[in-house]
């Protein structure tokens, strides 16, 4: 008889413990909105990026670099062409040019994540030495292997910043080569 009462008592304690535990779980779920955790979902959600994504990131982007020099914009444009011809800027090509306005549409080749890309951009130089780089579009350099990368959605901002920084560095290197070569003419 004592064993039966003891087993009933233990069963009752277990039942009460289970009821309290489940009510605590339900209470915490109601406070957090259920099982769905948006931060967790964003950290594990995957997203595919491609050249289309890269071009979206460039929309409205422009880089202006000041580099006071005694040469005019037209002279600096000639120095740019000299740098291309001499091989100082071997990944840079002129697509279209207006030498009167010191303006050109150019294309530069760069590498990101081991894959080559082309970036077409507007390039202009003011008479005060201000260089302006305005990307038009990014394209795959290898058309039979288009760029596609699966990333975590939470990493998108960092990858975008990496991509923009890479292009900025490419543009800064162009300006640096032109300014270094222009010192031969001042």
Secondary structure, DSSP 4 states (H G I P E B T S, - for coil): -HHHHHHHHHHHHHHHHHHHHHHHHHHHHHHHTSS--HHHHHHH-EEEEEHHHHHHHHTT--EEEE---SS-HHHHHHHHHHHHHHTTTTTEEEEEEETTTTEEEEEEEEEETTEEEEEEEEEEE-TT-EEEEEEEEEEESSTTS--EEEEEGGGHHHHHHHHHHHHHHHHHHHHHHHHHHHTTT-
